[in-house]
Amino acid sequence: MKRFIYIITDRNRNNLHVGLTSDLLKTLDFYKQMPTLFFDSAQQLNRLVYFEEINSEDMAMERFKYVSTFTRPQKEKLIRAVNKEWIDLTGALNMENNMRVRPMLRPSIGSARRSVTF
């Protein structure tokens, strides 16, 4: 089963929270529904800035324990290695998920061209 290690932050990048989940979109939705669960409204954790997908549950737990021990500069270096501008990755993740689930509404042009014979 796939596991995700993620780092989520607030709009001012004051807090960096490391988490482990099996359903990243559901976890991000939980943070949206409960914005003041961990912090006050000014420090809502709502920006996904880093995530890793790991196939093994044991390896994911080991990686989570390892990343959780990082200092703030180490976490920032990890984030900047893949997301230099600290862009919120939630939108891209939602778009990718919709592309996987979305049924094909019409046949592609390439397949229609192949079926026409003269």
VENUR-V497098 format. One line per field, one symbol per residue. ss: DSSP state (H for helix, E for strand, - for the rest). phi: phi as a letter, one per 20 degrees, with the letter a starting at -180 (. if undefined). Layout:
ss->???
phi->???
This chain:
ss->--EEEEEEE------EEEEEE--HHHHHHHHHH-------HHH---EEEEEEEE--HHHHHHHHHHHH---HHHHHHHHHHH-------HHHHHHHHHHHH-------HHHHHHH---
phi->.fccdccccefemfdcdeccbecffffffffffcfdfecfffdfeccedbbcdceeffffffffffffeffggffffffffdbgelffefffffffffffefffebfffffffffecd
